[in-house]
Amino acid sequence: MMKANQIKVIAVTGGKGGVGKTNVSLNMALAMAEQGKRVLVLDADLGLANVDVILGLRVEKNLSHVLSGECSLDDILVEGPKGIYIVPSTSGTRSMVELSPQEHAGLIQAFSNMRTPFDVLIVDTAAGISNMVLSFARASQDVVVVVCDEPTSITDAYALIKVLSREHNVFRFKIVANMVRTMREGQVLFNKLTKVTDRFLDVALELAAIIPYDENLRKAVRRQELLVQAYPRSPGSLALKALGKRAANWPIPAHAGGHLEFFIEQLVAQPTVEQEATNE
């Protein structure tokens, strides 16, 4: 049972696709595992799941089988490199915010009844600002926003932060400047984002990491390996390992949010703004 265990829940999101969110999630997970942490990665892109593909893992059952009652959550966990575990999803599955009340209850029960102990849950969200992405982010203890030095990436990251802060009471964000050419470029990118948020939003941004562009990333992806696994001394690997080390030490809140089942309850129990408007 997971009830007595406190678990760190980190949502990794990015506003737009193509910013390297899944690679940041998985490499951070691997870096934390290398420090002795028991890490679970939830592939929360329930429309276009790809974590298992990136890792070259064979998946026979996924979250939809848990929701249908065919098996438990422990039954579908797939072990990846360095002992990290993956909760696989499947393309075409309805998002969690569209599940029926019975499926909501079943999901809460599934996480609450997990026998496998973990220290960290990393939620790799879908791109965009859909209800599903917002649900995962607002239910997590830490929200990591991955941003690239492109106008659309900055605009979409700002839109995500704006919606989460104004409509869902999320006010603290950890920013990862990804695929930048220099450390200075990463700092400038962070400054561009904070300049806008400081002017229009009541939020606190923290620069969690600057990840340099690394030619070895494409090679690792083609080999279906993670960067920190295939090229552990490359610039990108070193930055991701440093991020994982910092993330492992982010404090877990003392309130009930430290429990995994609380995360799931938050995920499925809070109505979205659209749903609230519909119910009025």
C-alpha positions as CSV (number, residue, x, y, z in Angstrom):
1,M,0.0,0.0,0.0
2,M,1.2,3.5,-0.8
3,K,-0.7,5.5,1.8
4,A,2.2,5.8,4.3
5,N,4.7,6.6,1.7
6,Q,5.5,10.2,0.7
7,I,6.3,10.6,-2.9
8,K,7.6,13.6,-4.8
9,V,5.3,14.3,-7.8
10,I,6.8,16.4,-10.6
11,A,4.9,17.4,-13.8
12,V,7.1,18.1,-16.8
13,T,5.3,20.2,-19.4
14,G,6.1,22.6,-22.1
15,G,3.2,24.5,-23.7
16,K,4.1,23.4,-27.2
17,G,5.4,20.2,-28.8
18,G,9.0,19.7,-29.9
19,V,10.7,21.3,-26.9
20,G,12.2,18.1,-25.7
21,K,9.9,17.6,-22.8
22,T,9.9,13.8,-22.9
23,N,13.7,13.6,-23.2
24,V,14.0,15.9,-20.2
25,S,11.5,13.8,-18.2
26,L,13.3,10.5,-18.9
27,N,16.8,11.7,-18.6
28,M,16.0,13.4,-15.3
29,A,14.4,10.1,-14.1
30,L,17.5,8.2,-15.0
31,A,19.7,10.7,-13.3
32,M,17.6,10.5,-10.1
33,A,17.7,6.7,-10.3
34,E,21.5,6.8,-10.4
35,Q,21.3,8.6,-7.1
36,G,19.4,5.7,-5.6
37,K,15.9,7.1,-6.0
38,R,13.0,4.7,-7.0
39,V,11.5,6.6,-9.9
40,L,8.2,6.0,-11.7
41,V,7.4,7.8,-15.0
42,L,3.8,8.2,-16.0
43,D,3.4,8.7,-19.7
44,A,0.6,11.2,-19.5
45,D,0.3,11.9,-23.2
46,L,-2.8,9.8,-23.4
47,G,-3.4,10.7,-27.0
48,L,0.1,10.1,-28.4
49,A,2.0,8.0,-25.9
50,N,5.7,7.6,-26.8
51,V,7.8,6.9,-23.7
52,D,8.0,3.2,-24.4
53,V,9.0,3.8,-28.0
54,I,11.8,6.2,-27.0
55,L,13.1,3.6,-24.6
56,G,12.7,0.7,-27.0
57,L,10.4,-1.2,-24.5
58,R,7.9,-3.8,-25.4
59,V,4.6,-3.0,-23.8
60,E,1.8,-5.6,-23.7
61,K,-0.7,-3.8,-21.3
62,N,-1.2,-0.1,-20.5
63,L,-3.3,2.2,-18.4
64,S,-6.5,1.4,-20.4
65,H,-6.3,-2.2,-19.2
66,V,-6.1,-0.9,-15.6
67,L,-9.1,1.3,-16.1
68,S,-11.1,-1.6,-17.6
69,G,-10.4,-3.7,-14.5
70,E,-8.3,-6.3,-16.4
71,C,-5.3,-5.9,-14.3
72,S,-3.6,-3.8,-11.5
73,L,-1.3,-0.9,-11.9
74,D,1.6,-3.0,-10.7
75,D,0.8,-5.5,-13.5
76,I,1.5,-3.0,-16.3
77,L,4.7,-1.4,-15.0
78,V,7.5,-1.8,-17.4
79,E,11.1,-1.6,-16.2
80,G,13.4,0.7,-18.1
81,P,17.1,1.5,-17.8
82,K,18.7,1.9,-14.3
83,G,15.6,0.4,-12.7
84,I,13.2,3.2,-13.5
85,Y,9.6,2.1,-14.1
86,I,7.1,3.3,-16.7
87,V,3.3,3.5,-16.5
88,P,2.6,3.1,-20.3
89,S,-0.3,4.7,-21.9
90,T,-1.7,4.1,-25.4
91,S,-2.5,6.3,-28.4
92,G,-6.2,7.0,-28.8
93,T,-7.2,6.6,-25.1
94,R,-9.6,9.1,-23.7
95,S,-7.9,11.7,-21.5
96,M,-8.3,11.3,-17.7
97,V,-10.5,14.3,-17.4
98,E,-13.0,12.6,-19.7
99,L,-13.2,9.5,-17.7
100,S,-16.5,8.4,-16.0
101,P,-16.9,8.7,-12.2
102,Q,-16.5,5.0,-12.0
103,E,-13.2,5.1,-13.9
104,H,-12.1,8.0,-11.7
105,A,-12.7,5.9,-8.6
106,G,-10.9,3.0,-10.2
107,L,-7.9,5.0,-11.0
108,I,-7.6,6.4,-7.5
109,Q,-7.9,2.9,-6.1
110,A,-5.3,1.6,-8.6
111,F,-2.7,4.1,-7.4
112,S,-3.7,3.7,-3.7
113,N,-3.3,-0.1,-3.9
114,M,0.1,-0.1,-5.6
115,R,2.5,-2.5,-4.0
116,T,5.6,-1.3,-5.7
117,P,7.2,1.5,-3.6
118,F,8.5,4.7,-5.3
119,D,10.2,7.9,-4.1
120,V,9.5,10.0,-7.2
121,L,6.7,10.2,-9.8
122,I,7.5,12.1,-12.9
123,V,4.5,13.0,-15.0
124,D,5.4,13.5,-18.7
125,T,2.4,15.5,-19.9
126,A,1.1,16.1,-23.4
127,A,1.9,19.3,-25.3
128,G,-0.4,22.3,-25.2
129,I,-2.9,23.6,-22.6
130,S,-5.6,21.0,-22.8
131,N,-7.7,20.2,-19.8
132,M,-5.7,17.0,-19.3
133,V,-2.4,18.9,-19.2
134,L,-3.8,21.5,-16.7
135,S,-5.2,18.7,-14.5
136,F,-1.8,16.9,-14.2
137,A,0.1,20.2,-13.6
138,R,-2.3,21.5,-10.9
139,A,-2.2,18.2,-9.1
140,S,1.6,18.0,-8.9
141,Q,3.9,19.4,-6.3
142,D,6.4,20.8,-8.8
143,V,5.7,22.0,-12.3
144,V,8.7,22.0,-14.7
145,V,8.1,24.0,-17.8
146,V,10.5,23.2,-20.7
147,V,11.2,26.1,-23.0
148,C,13.3,26.6,-26.2
149,D,14.6,29.8,-27.6
150,E,11.8,30.1,-30.1
151,P,9.1,32.8,-30.1
152,T,6.3,30.1,-30.2
153,S,7.9,28.2,-27.4
154,I,8.1,31.3,-25.2
155,T,4.5,32.4,-26.1
156,D,3.1,28.9,-25.4
157,A,5.0,28.6,-22.1
158,Y,3.6,32.0,-21.0
159,A,0.1,30.9,-22.0
160,L,0.4,27.7,-19.9
161,I,1.8,29.6,-16.9
162,K,-1.0,32.2,-17.3
163,V,-3.8,29.7,-17.3
164,L,-2.4,27.7,-14.4
165,S,-1.9,30.7,-12.3
166,R,-5.1,32.6,-13.0
167,E,-7.5,29.7,-13.1
168,H,-5.9,26.9,-11.1
169,N,-3.9,28.6,-8.3
170,V,-0.5,27.3,-9.4
171,F,2.0,30.1,-8.7
172,R,5.5,28.5,-8.7
173,F,7.2,27.2,-11.8
174,K,10.6,25.7,-12.5
175,I,11.9,26.6,-15.9
176,V,14.2,24.4,-18.0
177,A,15.9,26.3,-20.9
178,N,16.4,23.5,-23.3
179,M,18.6,23.0,-26.4
180,V,20.4,26.4,-26.1
181,R,23.8,27.1,-27.6
182,T,25.4,28.7,-24.6
183,M,24.7,29.2,-20.9
184,R,24.2,32.9,-21.6
185,E,21.6,32.1,-24.2
186,G,19.8,30.0,-21.6
187,Q,19.8,32.9,-19.1
188,V,18.6,35.3,-21.7
189,L,15.8,33.0,-22.6
190,F,14.8,32.8,-18.9
191,N,14.9,36.6,-18.7
192,K,12.6,36.9,-21.7
193,L,10.0,34.8,-20.0
194,T,10.3,36.4,-16.6
195,K,10.1,39.9,-18.1
196,V,6.6,39.1,-19.4
197,T,5.4,37.1,-16.4
198,D,6.7,39.8,-14.0
199,R,4.7,42.4,-15.8
200,F,1.4,40.6,-16.2
201,L,1.3,37.7,-13.7
202,D,1.6,37.1,-10.0
203,V,4.0,34.0,-10.3
204,A,7.4,33.0,-9.2
205,L,9.7,31.5,-11.8
206,E,12.9,29.6,-10.9
207,L,15.6,28.7,-13.5
208,A,16.0,25.0,-12.7
209,A,18.4,24.1,-15.5
210,I,20.1,25.2,-18.7
211,I,20.4,22.3,-21.0
212,P,22.8,22.8,-24.0
213,Y,22.0,21.6,-27.5
214,D,23.8,18.3,-27.8
215,E,24.5,16.5,-31.1
216,N,24.6,13.2,-29.3
217,L,20.9,13.4,-28.4
218,R,19.8,12.4,-32.0
219,K,22.3,9.5,-31.9
220,A,20.9,8.3,-28.6
221,V,17.3,8.6,-29.8
222,R,18.1,6.5,-32.9
223,R,19.7,3.9,-30.6
224,Q,16.5,4.0,-28.4
225,E,18.7,5.0,-25.5
226,L,18.7,8.0,-23.2
227,L,21.4,10.6,-23.5
228,V,22.7,10.2,-20.0
229,Q,22.8,6.4,-20.6
230,A,24.5,6.5,-24.1
231,Y,26.7,9.5,-23.7
232,P,27.1,10.1,-20.0
233,R,29.9,12.7,-20.3
234,S,28.3,14.8,-23.0
235,P,27.4,18.4,-22.2
236,G,23.6,17.7,-22.3
237,S,24.1,14.6,-20.0
238,L,26.0,16.6,-17.4
239,A,23.3,19.3,-17.3
240,L,20.5,16.7,-17.1
241,K,22.3,14.9,-14.3
242,A,22.7,18.1,-12.4
243,L,19.0,18.8,-12.9
244,G,18.1,15.3,-11.6
245,K,20.3,15.9,-8.5
246,R,18.6,19.2,-7.8
247,A,15.1,17.8,-8.4
248,A,15.8,14.9,-6.0
249,N,16.3,17.5,-3.2
250,W,13.2,19.6,-3.9
251,P,11.2,19.5,-0.7
252,I,8.1,17.4,-0.4
253,P,5.2,19.5,1.1
254,A,4.2,18.4,4.6
255,H,0.5,18.4,3.8
256,A,-1.5,15.6,2.2
257,G,-0.2,16.4,-1.3
258,G,2.8,14.3,-0.4
259,H,0.7,11.2,-0.9
260,L,0.4,9.6,-4.3
261,E,-3.3,8.9,-3.9
262,F,-3.8,12.6,-3.1
263,F,-2.2,13.4,-6.4
264,I,-4.7,11.2,-8.2
265,E,-7.6,12.5,-6.2
266,Q,-6.5,16.1,-7.1
267,L,-6.2,15.0,-10.7
268,V,-9.7,13.6,-11.2
269,A,-11.7,15.5,-8.6
270,Q,-11.1,19.1,-9.5
271,P,-13.6,20.4,-12.2
272,T,-12.1,22.3,-15.0
273,V,-13.1,25.9,-15.7
274,E,-15.1,24.6,-18.8
275,Q,-16.9,22.0,-16.7
276,E,-17.7,24.6,-14.0
277,A,-19.1,26.9,-16.7
278,T,-21.2,24.0,-18.1
279,N,-22.6,23.2,-14.7
280,E,-23.7,26.8,-13.9
